[in-house]
Amino acid sequence: MSKKVLHAIFDDEEVLLSSVKEIKDNDIVISEVYSPFPIHGLDHALGLKETRMAITAFIYGCIGITFGGVLIYYIMISGVGKSWPMNIGGKPNWTFYHNLPSFVPIMFECTVLFAAHLMSITYFFRNKLYPGSNSKSPDPRTTDDKFLMEIEVSENEDLVRKVLNKTGAIEINEKTNEK
């Protein structure tokens, strides 16, 4: 069965956001919205769930602080530290907890480093934006300066076109999906 899909192009994010609200008020289901940058309030207007990136940030931060602590312990206390003891701030170097105040900045930086980099990598893989992946954006202008709203239509095509024209769509294209 083939379904007809309408692609409405907008040139302003505020117009797009008000159009999304108007379309939702008319009980029309929006399949997807493509934009070149995040639009504040769009996720709420579309009724999307909250992201779980904060959980991944916490997990990656825990990995970073653990890595930083283990690395410092190995370098300063055991292993290499036994062979070449370092006197930092007049503190003894045979226990981790005596030196902990000196290690806090390094462990903090490892936390931030791991959280930031691993979240970026997770974001790119989750959204299939890694090198070699094919972009699924239906219009290449959405990576530059245009916004696209994708709506599957069946019997309500005239209503959808009327609402899109009324709310400021500068262009409406039609595509057929084979399902």
N, C-alpha and C positions, 0 to 999 in steps of 0.2 A: 504494500500500500504506500502510495506517495503522499507526503504532506507538503503543503505550501508553507514557506518561511518568508517572512518579510524582514528586511534589514533597513531600519530607519537610521539615517545619518544625521547627527547634530554637530554644530560647531561651537557650542558653549555648554559647559558642564552644569550651569544653573538651569538652563533650558531643559537639558536632559533630565536633571533631577526632578523638576516640576512635571515633566512629561511622564516620568516613571510613576509619580504619585497619581497623576490623572488616569493613567492606564490601569493602575491597581484599583482605583476607585470605580472603574467600569468593569471590574472583575475579569480582566484580560490577563492571561498568564504570560510573563516575560521569560523566555528561555535563558537569555544571557545578555550581559552588557559588556562591551569592550571599550576601554578607555586608555589613553596614553599615560595617565597618572591616576593615583587614588583620588576618589571624590568623597569628601566628608559627608556622611549621612546616606550614601547610596546603599550600603549594606543593610541599614535599617529600613530604608524605603523598599528594598527588594524582599525583605523578610528573611535574610540569611542568618544562619547560626553564627555565634561568636567563634572566632578563630582559636585554635589550641596552640598557637605559637608561643604563648607565655609559658605553657607547660614545658615545651621543648627548650625554651631559654633557660628555665630553672634547671632542667636536667643537664644541659650543656654547661651551665655555670658550675654545677656540682662536679662534673667531670673535670672542668678546668681547675677548680680549687684543689681537687684531689691530685691531679697531675702535678700542679705546682708544689703542693706539700710533699709529695713523694720525691719529686726531683730535688727539691731543696734538702730534704732529709738525706738522700743519697749523696749529694754533692758536699754538703756541709757537715753532716753528723757521722754517717757510716761510709763505707767504701772509700771514695776519694778524699773525704774529709779527714779520715784517720791518717792518711799519708801526708797531706798538706794542710794542717790545721790553720784556720783563719781566725784572727782576733778582730771581730767587728764590734766596735763600741765597747770594748772591754768585757764582753760577755764570754762566758765559757762556751766551748763548742762541742761538748760531749752530750748535751741533752737538747732535745727539740724544743721543749716548753720554755727553757731559759731564753732561747733565741727567738721565740715566736714574735715578739714585737718587731724585730728586724725583718722577719719574713712576711709580715702582713702585706706590705706594698706589692711584693712579687706575686703572692698568692692572689691578691685582688686583680692584678693585671692579667694573670693567667685565666681567672674567671671571666673577665670581660673579653679577652681574646678568643677563648673557646666559644663563649655564648654568641658573640657577634659573627664569627666566621662560620660556625656550624649552623646558626640560624639562617644565614644567607644561603648556604649550600642547600639546606632543607627547603627553603622557599623556592629556589630555582628548580629543584627536582620535583617538588610537589606540584608546581605549576607548569612543569614540562618546558622550562626555558633554558635547559642546559644545552651546551654545544652539540650540534648534530640533530637536535629535535626539530621537527617541522612545526611551525607556528600554525595554530588552528584558527587564527583570526581570519574572518571572512573578507576583510578589507584591509589592505596594507596601510591605509591612511590612519587607522586607529593607533598605530605606533608613532604617529607624528603629531597631528593636531585635531583629529576628528573623533567623535564618539559614536558608537554603533549600538543599537538596541535590536536584539533578535527576538522575533515573536513567531511562534507556530500558529497558523490560522487554519480554520476549517470552514465553518459556515458563517463566521462573523468577520469576514475579510473587509467588508464595506465599513463596518463600525470601527475596526482597527485603523484603517486608512484615514477615516474622518477624524478620529481622535489624534492620530499622529500629525496630520496636517494642521489641526487646530493648535496643537501644543508646540509647534515650531520645528518639526523635522524638515531639513533642507533638501533631503533626497530620500526616496523610498524605493528600494530594489526588491525584486521577487526572485526566490530560488526554490527549487523543488528538492526535497529530501526523499530518498528512497529508503523505506524501512521494511 
